[in-house]
């Protein structure tokens, strides 16, 4: 379970970075 939770956090972090990039580059 611990590993699954860690993977979830990593995925959330990646998605957050993608959202931030999308905001900075609306053309993307």
C-alpha positions, 0 to 999 in steps of 0.5 A: 500500500505504501508504494501505491501511495507514493506512486500516486503522489508522483503522478499528482506532481507530474500532472501539477507540473503539466497544468502549470506548464499549460498555464504558462504556455496556452498555445501548447 
